[in-house]
Amino acid sequence: MTSAALYPPGPKGLVPGLQFLPFRRDPLAFLTSLARDYGDIVQFWMGPQRAFFLNHPDLIKDVLVTRYDAFHKGRALQRAKRLLGEGLLTSEGAHHRRQRRLAQPAFHRQRINGYAGVMVDYAARASSLWRDGATVNVADEMMRLTLAIVGKTLFDTDVERDAEDVSEALTEMMELFNLLLLPFAELLEKLPLPATRRFQRARARLDAVIYRIIDERRQSGADCGDLLSMLLLAEDEEGDRARMSNEQVRDEAMTILLAGHETTANALTWTWYLLAQHPEVEARLHHELDAVFEGERLPALDDLPRLRYTEMVIAESMRLYPPGWALGRLALNDFDIAGYTLPAGSLVLVSQYVTHHDARFFPDPHRFDPERFTPEAKESRPPFAYFPFGGGPRRCIGEGFAWMEGVLLLATLARRWRMSLVPGQTIKPHPRITLRPGRHGVLMTLERRGR
């Protein structure tokens, strides 16, 4: 037997199906231990399914870029169709390529640049409502702000009135999502269990918001030049020239509305959390902001090239706490990699969280150090040592939007405010679909900055 026919090393001594239990209890610790104990390619079991964990930039690139078409999305995103339908995040093959073609114009650089003013205006309005010495849940504050921005920029609608409904429903679904990953979850869904009913109610609340937005636009017939108009009016010029059905528009709108605010809100929440514990980084950030902005002038698109340290702070925050913490792929056929053959149907996992904490690429990996993202430092690392937005043809379509939003919102808020952690909290990463700081968020005390 050749080495290519052998399976890589992995944990022994457990009933194969039971290896799912430590993953379910603490997936970040479980995957970190696999990489530490067994190396860059590890075999384990996810219930009845054979799984392989890859933790080297070259291997990650092979799966996400070089041979991306040998895979479909993994079980987590397949199960996410219960919420997102056949949206960009979950669809496959020709359908995904068609939908991406139709949505892509909304994320071209020139159009994204036009969103800068809205982002800053909404952040300035949020800032004006804060009060010196008040305690806020910064996770809720960032969710509310980014939801309003994605609603206005991509759907030209006011979703602030829906913010509480969306936030509560999304939190409920995040908490229940792990149930969808259990072996035999398809059977559990058919039972009238309390968790199943809560999931269905939460989805119905989100659907009500999305379908209302779609119905209002269809009734007005207006072409607002936003993503929603593009979805409703676009014809597939490379295909059958068909337009999207209401259900297809719903799936794309749901995906972009949720992904477009959830990830940036998490990144900003973790950024405030880290700044509160690292006064030397916070001081340097404030120094940059004070140098760039004089008086009451608000940030603008043209300021982005001068906000390099602000961008580095966001980048380092997403290294330590990447909003998307893992990616799964299903091998369509037998797949040779690193001297092993992964059989068809295997689950292949890569983890932004684990790779971003690998000391080979980020020495002293748990230290918060934005200097890791100077141009020279980035050039010294393999490309897929850092991949918060994935990679290849399935790379996040909203990456440019998210980077600009993160920098402009942090600049707008941090030039006027600093935050300190309320004592007595236990804050730890809570891996669900995204990497949240737990169901209860992060309580922080606001302090208005002097100039």
ChimeraX attribute file (.defattr): number of C-alpha atoms within 10 A of each C-alpha:
attribute: neighborCount
match mode: 1-to-1
recipient: residues
	/A:1	5
	/A:2	7
	/A:3	11
	/A:4	15
	/A:5	13
	/A:6	12
	/A:7	16
	/A:8	21
	/A:9	16
	/A:10	17
	/A:11	15
	/A:12	10
	/A:13	6
	/A:14	10
	/A:15	10
	/A:16	16
	/A:17	15
	/A:18	13
	/A:19	19
	/A:20	21
	/A:21	14
	/A:22	13
	/A:23	15
	/A:24	16
	/A:25	10
	/A:26	13
	/A:27	18
	/A:28	19
	/A:29	12
	/A:30	18
	/A:31	23
	/A:32	17
	/A:33	14
	/A:34	22
	/A:35	20
	/A:36	13
	/A:37	13
	/A:38	15
	/A:39	16
	/A:40	19
	/A:41	23
	/A:42	22
	/A:43	20
	/A:44	22
	/A:45	21
	/A:46	21
	/A:47	18
	/A:48	13
	/A:49	15
	/A:50	18
	/A:51	21
	/A:52	24
	/A:53	24
	/A:54	23
	/A:55	26
	/A:56	23
	/A:57	19
	/A:58	15
	/A:59	18
	/A:60	25
	/A:61	20
	/A:62	14
	/A:63	24
	/A:64	22
	/A:65	16
	/A:66	13
	/A:67	12
	/A:68	17
	/A:69	13
	/A:70	16
	/A:71	22
	/A:72	20
	/A:73	19
	/A:74	19
	/A:75	15
	/A:76	19
	/A:77	20
	/A:78	19
	/A:79	18
	/A:80	18
	/A:81	16
	/A:82	14
	/A:83	22
	/A:84	24
	/A:85	20
	/A:86	23
	/A:87	25
	/A:88	24
	/A:89	24
	/A:90	21
	/A:91	21
	/A:92	17
	/A:93	9
	/A:94	10
	/A:95	13
	/A:96	17
	/A:97	14
	/A:98	17
	/A:99	21
	/A:100	19
	/A:101	15
	/A:102	21
	/A:103	19
	/A:104	13
	/A:105	15
	/A:106	22
	/A:107	18
	/A:108	14
	/A:109	11
	/A:110	10
	/A:111	15
	/A:112	19
	/A:113	16
	/A:114	12
	/A:115	19
	/A:116	20
	/A:117	16
	/A:118	16
	/A:119	25
	/A:120	23
	/A:121	17
	/A:122	18
	/A:123	24
	/A:124	17
	/A:125	12
	/A:126	16
	/A:127	15
	/A:128	11
	/A:129	7
	/A:130	15
	/A:131	14
	/A:132	12
	/A:133	12
	/A:134	11
	/A:135	17
	/A:136	18
	/A:137	15
	/A:138	24
	/A:139	25
	/A:140	19
	/A:141	14
	/A:142	22
	/A:143	23
	/A:144	22
	/A:145	21
	/A:146	30
	/A:147	25
	/A:148	25
	/A:149	28
	/A:150	25
	/A:151	21
	/A:152	19
	/A:153	23
	/A:154	23
	/A:155	23
	/A:156	19
	/A:157	16
	/A:158	16
	/A:159	20
	/A:160	17
	/A:161	9
	/A:162	15
	/A:163	19
	/A:164	14
	/A:165	15
	/A:166	24
	/A:167	18
	/A:168	14
	/A:169	20
	/A:170	20
	/A:171	17
	/A:172	18
	/A:173	22
	/A:174	19
	/A:175	17
	/A:176	16
	/A:177	20
	/A:178	16
	/A:179	18
	/A:180	20
	/A:181	20
	/A:182	15
	/A:183	15
	/A:184	12
	/A:185	13
	/A:186	12
	/A:187	8
	/A:188	15
	/A:189	16
	/A:190	9
	/A:191	11
	/A:192	9
	/A:193	10
	/A:194	9
	/A:195	18
	/A:196	17
	/A:197	13
	/A:198	15
	/A:199	23
	/A:200	16
	/A:201	15
	/A:202	20
	/A:203	19
	/A:204	14
	/A:205	16
	/A:206	20
	/A:207	18
	/A:208	11
	/A:209	16
	/A:210	18
	/A:211	17
	/A:212	11
	/A:213	20
	/A:214	18
	/A:215	12
	/A:216	12
	/A:217	19
	/A:218	15
	/A:219	8
	/A:220	8
	/A:221	12
	/A:222	10
	/A:223	14
	/A:224	13
	/A:225	14
	/A:226	17
	/A:227	23
	/A:228	26
	/A:229	20
	/A:230	20
	/A:231	22
	/A:232	20
	/A:233	16
	/A:234	16
	/A:235	17
	/A:236	15
	/A:237	11
	/A:238	8
	/A:239	9
	/A:240	8
	/A:241	10
	/A:242	11
	/A:243	15
	/A:244	18
	/A:245	11
	/A:246	14
	/A:247	13
	/A:248	17
	/A:249	22
	/A:250	23
	/A:251	24
	/A:252	24
	/A:253	26
	/A:254	22
	/A:255	20
	/A:256	24
	/A:257	20
	/A:258	18
	/A:259	18
	/A:260	23
	/A:261	22
	/A:262	23
	/A:263	23
	/A:264	25
	/A:265	27
	/A:266	27
	/A:267	28
	/A:268	25
	/A:269	24
	/A:270	26
	/A:271	21
	/A:272	23
	/A:273	22
	/A:274	20
	/A:275	21
	/A:276	17
	/A:277	14
	/A:278	13
	/A:279	11
	/A:280	11
	/A:281	19
	/A:282	18
	/A:283	12
	/A:284	13
	/A:285	23
	/A:286	22
	/A:287	13
	/A:288	17
	/A:289	22
	/A:290	15
	/A:291	10
	/A:292	15
	/A:293	15
	/A:294	10
	/A:295	7
	/A:296	8
	/A:297	9
	/A:298	18
	/A:299	24
	/A:300	16
	/A:301	14
	/A:302	10
	/A:303	14
	/A:304	15
	/A:305	8
	/A:306	13
	/A:307	19
	/A:308	15
	/A:309	21
	/A:310	23
	/A:311	24
	/A:312	20
	/A:313	25
	/A:314	22
	/A:315	25
	/A:316	22
	/A:317	25
	/A:318	27
	/A:319	28
	/A:320	23
	/A:321	25
	/A:322	28
	/A:323	28
	/A:324	23
	/A:325	27
	/A:326	24
	/A:327	17
	/A:328	22
	/A:329	24
	/A:330	19
	/A:331	22
	/A:332	15
	/A:333	13
	/A:334	13
	/A:335	18
	/A:336	12
	/A:337	13
	/A:338	12
	/A:339	13
	/A:340	16
	/A:341	16
	/A:342	24
	/A:343	18
	/A:344	15
	/A:345	19
	/A:346	22
	/A:347	26
	/A:348	24
	/A:349	21
	/A:350	25
	/A:351	25
	/A:352	26
	/A:353	24
	/A:354	26
	/A:355	28
	/A:356	26
	/A:357	22
	/A:358	19
	/A:359	11
	/A:360	13
	/A:361	18
	/A:362	19
	/A:363	11
	/A:364	12
	/A:365	16
	/A:366	13
	/A:367	12
	/A:368	18
	/A:369	18
	/A:370	18
	/A:371	16
	/A:372	20
	/A:373	18
	/A:374	13
	/A:375	10
	/A:376	10
	/A:377	11
	/A:378	14
	/A:379	10
	/A:380	10
	/A:381	15
	/A:382	13
	/A:383	14
	/A:384	20
	/A:385	24
	/A:386	22
	/A:387	22
	/A:388	23
	/A:389	20
	/A:390	23
	/A:391	17
	/A:392	15
	/A:393	13
	/A:394	18
	/A:395	15
	/A:396	16
	/A:397	20
	/A:398	17
	/A:399	15
	/A:400	14
	/A:401	21
	/A:402	21
	/A:403	14
	/A:404	18
	/A:405	26
	/A:406	22
	/A:407	22
	/A:408	26
	/A:409	23
	/A:410	22
	/A:411	29
	/A:412	24
	/A:413	18
	/A:414	20
	/A:415	23
	/A:416	19
	/A:417	19
	/A:418	19
	/A:419	23
	/A:420	17
	/A:421	19
	/A:422	13
	/A:423	9
	/A:424	7
	/A:425	11
	/A:426	9
	/A:427	14
	/A:428	12
	/A:429	16
	/A:430	17
	/A:431	21
	/A:432	20
	/A:433	19
	/A:434	19
	/A:435	22
	/A:436	28
	/A:437	20
	/A:438	17
	/A:439	12
	/A:440	14
	/A:441	19
	/A:442	22
	/A:443	21
	/A:444	22
	/A:445	18
	/A:446	19
	/A:447	17
	/A:448	15
	/A:449	13
	/A:450	7
	/A:451	9
